[in-house]
Amino acid sequence: MSQSPSDGLYLLDYGAGNVRSVFNAIESLGYKINLINSSADFDKAKKIIFPGVGSFGHAIDSMKRKNLIEPLLKYIQSGRPLFGICVGMQVLFQGSEESDSPGLGIFPGRVELFSSHSKSVPNIGWNNPVIVQSLPDTIDMSKTGINSDSLYYYVHSYAVPYPETQNNLNFVNTATRYGDQTFISSVWSKNIFATQFHPEKSGETGLKLLDFFIKDFTCLPETSSPIPRPIPSRTSVRVIACMDVRTNDQGDLVVTKGDQYDVREASQGNQVRNLGKPVQLAKRYYQEGADEVTFLNITSFRNTPLNDTPMLDVLRQASKSVFVPMTVGGGIRSITNEISGESWSAVQVADAYFLAGADKVSIGSDAVYSAEKLISNKGIKDGSSSIEQISSVYGSQAVVVSIDPKRVYVNDPSETSHTSVLTTNKGPNNESYCWFQCTVKGGRESRDIDVVQLSKAVSELGAGEILLNCIDKDGTNSGYDLELIKLVKSSVTIPVIASSGAGKPSDFSDAINLANADAVLAAGIFHRKEVSISEVKEYLKSENIGVRCV
């Protein structure tokens, strides 16, 4: 009986959260992978994949608690292959600015925080790893999928700088440029291959790299050497497909969409508008080239999210065929069941969604309440917010804050204490200024906090990204609110996703070129096939905006 290339293939999970994506990616290639449950499993392993998300310190501390460090070092010393992913690569270095805990010290260098002077941080998006390592002629790099055109998905605030003038970097396989900084994006030394990017979330290109490791990986001799070459930035703008998910009147989980959040169709007996099934739509968007998929759970199980079996199952099923990042939002916060008295921390709630297949969680109303508390405490953080708790474990890049503002018009900035802008879209009484009031509960309740206050506060609390909606624009197909996007972009350094109002391809380019959005998101026009993802990307390419094409 012939052996499978995946015989002896193991996954090292120190409690990072979403390892389901790696499992599903491996299984989609026709292989099986085992989970390391104890130090004895290291002796059985012939190849190990070591994924990681979140903070450097959390990874090291978790590995220490689980007694994984010594067996891992022994495994590496044995010469058997290891594939590290993201934090699974970072911990192979000497240490990180993110933590006082030392790394494993396999490679020289330290992990450093990106500068946010000229770019958004975290780095979230698709970019090109450039090969800088001289490899033996016996290695066929085409099998890896890494070439001058390949784009992979990155999501990180910290990275190991790539000092292009040094010559002792024979272990560096690729380098990548993000804005004004170049960092090590993969290493290949003897039996170790590791990437800063996420192959399991990089579509077919990433799957090809995983297949290479399982089937064709070769340990390198010590004679490889660096190749001096320029590292151009190939950062691509993300086009995101979003799905509002809720149960309809028949009890089925459906994707819906409303105008100003009204999801019922008057012409169909006031039934919940049904635009498709979430798993099937997610798969369609992945195949059409969506760079990310977002699920916003707009009803069910908000008070008992760990019992939200339908939504958790959507994530489990979608992650089997969607190999780009998935975000889930709706009711993510610390919760106590008023009837049973049972409590769940925000991290426990996030855990459930990450384990089901999500890569990021989106926090809405709870972020507003947390921001109000931070402001009332004069900017002093106490660690109690969902944002702080989840980002401390999973990293800021795993926490998205969804903001739902609406315009409030004034004749003059002196009429309000909130940050106002001179607007070209004048108010109903010809007012020339407006401020953007934030809301909770799906836009149904207004709060005395503006979008600048909220954006700055959630960034300070540890959010890694803002999903910027606009109640006034939702469902209008009249284009994004560029004045709103510009205002928020000028207020924070974390990435901002433009949402609400897109109706044609040029709306997407306007959000990027005119308002500097880091990503663009749409829902209804994709669901109804009024505009396709490929049409959007082709138009963006024609405007010289970098995009990932499939």
Long-range contacts (C-beta under 8 A, 24 or more apart in sequence): 4-31, 4-32, 5-31, 5-214, 5-215, 6-31, 6-32, 6-33, 6-214, 7-46, 8-44, 8-45, 8-46, 8-47, 9-33, 9-34, 9-45, 9-46, 9-47, 9-48, 9-49, 9-214, 10-34, 10-35, 10-36, 10-41, 10-42, 10-44, 10-45, 10-47, 10-48, 10-49, 11-35, 11-36, 11-48, 11-49, 11-50, 11-51, 12-36, 12-48, 12-49, 12-50, 12-51, 12-68, 12-72, 12-88, 13-51, 14-52, 14-59, 14-62, 14-63, 14-66, 14-68, 15-62, 15-66, 16-51, 16-52, 16-53, 16-54, 16-59, 16-62, 16-87, 17-53, 17-54, 17-350, 17-351, 17-354, 17-355, 17-393, 17-394, 17-398, 18-53, 18-354, 18-355, 18-357, 18-358, 18-359, 19-51, 20-316, 20-319, 20-355, 20-356, 20-357, 21-198, 21-200, 21-201, 21-319, 21-323, 21-357, 21-359, 22-49, 22-51, 22-85, 22-200, 24-200, 24-319, 24-320, 24-323, 24-357, 25-199, 25-200, 25-206, 25-207, 25-210, 25-323, 26-210, 26-214, 27-320, 28-207, 28-320, 28-321, 28-323, 29-207, 29-210, 29-211, 29-214, 31-214, 36-68, 39-67, 39-68, 39-70, 39-71, 42-71, 42-72, 42-74, 42-75, 45-75, 45-80, 46-80, 46-81, 47-80, 47-81, 47-82, 47-83, 47-213, 47-214, 47-217, 48-75, 48-80, 48-81, 48-82, 48-83, 49-82, 49-83, 49-85, 49-210, 49-213, 50-82, 50-83, 50-84, 50-85, 50-88, 50-194, 51-84, 51-85, 51-86, 51-88, 51-200, 52-84, 52-85, 52-86, 52-87, 52-88, 52-89, 52-90, 52-91, 53-86, 53-87, 53-359, 53-394, 53-395, 53-398, 54-87, 54-393, 54-394, 54-395, 54-398, 55-87, 55-98, 55-99, 55-392, 55-393, 55-394, 55-395, 56-87, 56-90, 56-91, 56-95, 56-96, 56-98, 56-99, 56-101, 56-103, 56-111, 56-158, 57-96, 57-98, 57-99, 57-100, 57-101, 58-392, 58-393, 59-87, 59-88, 59-90, 59-91, 60-91, 60-99, 60-101, 60-102, 60-103, 61-101, 63-91, 69-104, 72-104, 73-104, 76-106, 76-191, 76-192, 79-190, 79-191, 79-219, 80-191, 81-191, 81-192, 81-193, 81-213, 81-217, 81-219, 82-191, 82-192, 82-193, 82-194, 83-193, 83-194, 83-195, 83-210, 83-213, 83-217, 84-192, 84-193, 84-194, 84-195, 85-194, 85-195, 85-198, 85-199, 85-200, 86-155, 86-156, 86-195, 86-196, 86-197, 86-198, 88-194, 89-186, 89-187, 89-194, 89-195, 89-196, 90-158, 90-159, 90-160, 90-196, 92-187, 92-192, 92-194, 93-160, 96-158, 97-158, 98-158, 106-189, 106-192, 107-171, 107-187, 107-189, 108-168, 109-160, 109-161, 109-184, 110-160, 111-158, 111-159, 111-160, 112-158, 112-159, 112-160, 112-161, 113-157, 113-158, 114-157, 114-158, 114-159, 114-178, 114-181, 115-180, 115-181, 116-493, 117-180, 118-179, 118-180, 119-178, 119-179, 119-180, 120-493, 120-494, 120-495, 120-496, 120-518, 121-157, 121-493, 121-494, 122-155, 122-156, 122-157, 122-395, 122-396, 122-397, 122-464, 122-465, 122-494, 122-495, 123-154, 123-155, 123-156, 123-157, 123-159, 123-178, 124-154, 124-155, 124-238, 124-397, 124-464, 124-465, 124-495, 124-518, 124-519, 125-153, 125-154, 125-235, 125-236, 125-237, 125-238, 125-291, 125-518, 125-519, 126-151, 126-152, 126-153, 126-154, 126-202, 126-235, 126-236, 126-238, 126-291, 126-548, 127-151, 127-152, 127-154, 127-176, 127-177, 127-178, 127-185, 127-197, 127-233, 127-234, 127-235, 127-236, 128-152, 128-176, 128-232, 128-234, 129-173, 129-174, 129-175, 129-176, 129-185, 129-186, 129-195, 129-197, 130-174, 130-175, 130-176, 130-177, 130-229, 130-231, 130-232, 131-173, 131-174, 131-227, 132-162, 132-169, 132-172, 132-173, 132-174, 132-175, 132-226, 132-227, 132-228, 132-229, 132-231, 133-170, 133-172, 133-173, 133-174, 133-188, 133-224, 133-225, 133-226, 133-227, 134-224, 134-225, 134-226, 134-227, 135-188, 135-220, 135-224, 136-220, 136-221, 136-223, 136-224, 138-218, 139-218, 140-216, 143-208, 143-212, 143-216, 144-208, 144-209, 144-212, 145-205, 145-206, 145-208, 145-209, 145-212, 146-174, 146-186, 146-209, 150-205, 151-202, 151-205, 151-234, 151-236, 151-548, 152-185, 152-195, 152-197, 152-198, 152-199, 152-202, 152-205, 152-206, 153-197, 153-198, 153-201, 153-202, 153-203, 153-206, 153-291, 153-324, 153-325, 154-178, 154-185, 154-196, 154-197, 154-198, 155-198, 155-201, 155-325, 155-359, 155-360, 155-397, 156-196, 156-395, 156-397, 157-395, 157-396, 157-397, 157-464, 159-183, 159-184, 159-185, 159-196, 160-184, 160-196, 162-231, 164-228, 164-231, 167-226, 169-226, 170-222, 170-224, 170-225, 170-226, 171-224, 172-226, 175-231, 176-231, 177-231, 177-232, 177-233, 177-234, 178-233, 178-235, 179-233, 179-235, 182-231, 188-220, 188-224, 189-220, 189-224, 190-219, 190-220, 190-222, 191-219, 193-217, 198-325, 200-323, 201-323, 201-324, 201-325, 201-359, 202-323, 202-324, 203-286, 203-323, 203-324, 203-548, 203-550, 204-323, 204-550, 206-323, 207-323, 234-546, 235-546, 236-291, 236-546, 236-547, 236-548, 237-512, 237-517, 237-518, 237-519, 237-520, 237-540, 237-545, 237-546, 237-547, 238-291, 238-292, 238-497, 238-518, 238-519, 238-520, 239-289, 239-290, 239-291, 239-508, 239-519, 239-520, 239-521, 239-533, 239-536, 239-537, 239-540, 239-547, 240-290, 240-291, 240-292, 240-293, 240-294, 240-497, 240-519, 240-520, 240-521, 240-522, 241-281, 241-282, 241-285, 241-290, 241-292, 241-293, 241-294, 241-521, 241-522, 241-523, 241-526, 241-533, 242-293, 242-294, 242-296, 242-499, 242-521, 242-522, 242-523, 243-278, 243-281, 243-282, 243-293, 243-294, 243-295, 243-296, 243-523, 243-527, 244-296, 244-298, 244-523, 245-278, 245-295, 245-296, 245-297, 245-298, 245-311, 245-314, 245-330, 246-272, 246-297, 246-298, 246-299, 246-300, 247-272, 247-299, 247-300, 247-310, 248-272, 248-274, 253-277, 253-278, 253-300, 253-310, 253-311, 253-314, 254-278, 255-281, 255-527, 256-298, 257-475, 257-523, 257-524, 257-527, 258-474, 258-475, 259-474, 259-475, 259-476, 260-443, 260-471, 260-474, 260-475, 261-442, 261-443, 261-444, 261-471, 261-474, 263-298, 275-524, 275-527, 275-528, 276-527, 278-314, 278-318, 279-314, 279-317, 279-318, 281-527, 282-318, 282-321, 282-322, 282-326, 283-318, 283-321, 283-322, 285-322, 285-526, 285-533, 286-321, 286-322, 286-323, 286-324, 287-550, 288-532, 288-533, 288-534, 288-550, 289-533, 289-534, 289-537, 289-548, 289-549, 289-550, 290-324, 290-533, 291-324, 291-325, 291-519, 291-548, 292-324, 292-325, 292-326, 292-327, 292-519, 293-318, 293-322, 293-324, 293-325, 293-326, 293-327, 294-326, 294-327, 294-328, 294-329, 294-362, 294-467, 294-521, 295-326, 295-327, 295-328, 295-329, 296-328, 296-329, 296-330, 296-362, 296-402, 297-328, 297-329, 297-330, 297-331, 298-330, 298-442, 299-330, 301-331, 302-330, 302-331, 303-331, 303-335, 303-337, 303-338, 304-335, 304-337, 305-330, 305-331, 305-332, 305-335, 305-344, 305-349, 305-352, 305-353, 306-344, 306-348, 306-349, 306-352, 308-352, 312-352, 312-353, 312-356, 313-356, 315-353, 315-356, 315-357, 315-358, 316-356, 316-357, 318-357, 319-356, 319-357, 325-359, 325-360, 326-357, 326-358, 326-359, 326-360, 327-358, 327-359, 327-360, 327-361, 327-362, 327-400, 328-353, 328-358, 328-360, 328-361, 328-362, 329-361, 329-362, 329-363, 329-364, 329-400, 329-402, 329-467, 330-362, 330-364, 332-361, 332-362, 332-363, 332-366, 332-386, 332-390, 333-363, 333-366, 333-386, 334-386, 334-389, 345-389, 346-385, 346-386, 346-389, 346-390, 347-389, 347-390, 347-393, 350-390, 350-393, 350-394, 350-398, 354-394, 354-398, 359-398, 360-397, 360-398, 360-399, 360-400, 360-465, 361-390, 361-398, 361-399, 361-400, 362-400, 362-401, 362-402, 362-467, 363-387, 363-390, 363-399, 363-400, 363-401, 363-402, 363-463, 364-401, 364-402, 364-403, 364-404, 364-440, 364-442, 365-440, 365-441, 367-401, 367-402, 367-403, 367-454, 367-458, 367-461, 367-463, 368-438, 368-439, 368-440, 368-447, 368-449, 368-454, 369-440, 370-457, 370-458, 370-461, 371-449, 371-453, 371-454, 371-457, 371-458, 371-461, 372-447, 372-449, 374-457, 374-460, 374-461, 375-449, 375-453, 375-457, 379-460, 381-460, 381-461, 385-461, 387-458, 387-461, 387-462, 387-463, 388-461, 388-462, 391-461, 391-462, 391-463, 391-464, 392-462, 395-464, 396-462, 396-463, 396-464, 396-494, 397-464, 397-465, 398-464, 399-462, 399-463, 399-464, 399-465, 400-463, 400-464, 400-465, 400-466, 400-467, 400-497, 401-458, 401-463, 401-465, 401-466, 401-467, 402-467, 402-469, 403-438, 403-451, 403-454, 403-455, 403-466, 403-467, 403-468, 403-469, 403-488, 404-438, 404-439, 404-440, 404-442, 404-443, 404-469, 404-471, 405-436, 405-437, 405-438, 405-439, 405-450, 405-451, 405-454, 405-468, 405-469, 405-470, 405-471, 405-484, 406-436, 406-437, 406-439, 406-443, 406-446, 406-470, 406-471, 406-472, 407-434, 407-435, 407-436, 407-437, 407-472, 408-434, 408-435, 408-436, 408-437, 409-433, 409-434, 410-434, 410-435, 418-450, 418-452, 418-453, 419-450, 419-451, 419-452, 419-453, 419-487, 421-483, 421-487, 423-483, 424-483, 425-483, 436-484, 436-487, 439-471, 443-471, 451-484, 451-487, 451-488, 452-487, 452-488, 452-491, 455-488, 455-491, 455-492, 456-491, 456-492, 459-492, 459-493, 459-494, 463-494, 464-494, 464-495, 465-494, 465-495, 465-496, 465-497, 465-518, 466-492, 466-494, 466-495, 466-496, 466-497, 467-497, 467-499, 467-521, 468-496, 468-497, 468-498, 468-499, 469-499, 469-500, 470-499, 470-500, 470-501, 471-500, 473-500, 473-501, 474-500, 474-501, 475-524, 476-501, 476-503, 477-501, 477-502, 477-503, 477-504, 477-524, 477-525, 477-530, 478-503, 479-503, 479-504, 479-507, 479-510, 480-507, 480-510, 480-511, 480-515, 480-517, 480-520, 482-510, 482-511, 482-514, 482-515, 485-511, 485-515, 485-516, 485-517, 486-514, 486-515, 486-516, 489-515, 489-516, 489-517, 495-519, 497-521, 502-531, 503-530, 503-531, 504-531, 505-531, 505-535, 505-536, 505-538, 505-539, 505-540, 506-539, 508-536, 508-539, 508-540, 509-539, 509-540, 509-543, 509-545, 512-540, 512-545, 513-543, 513-545
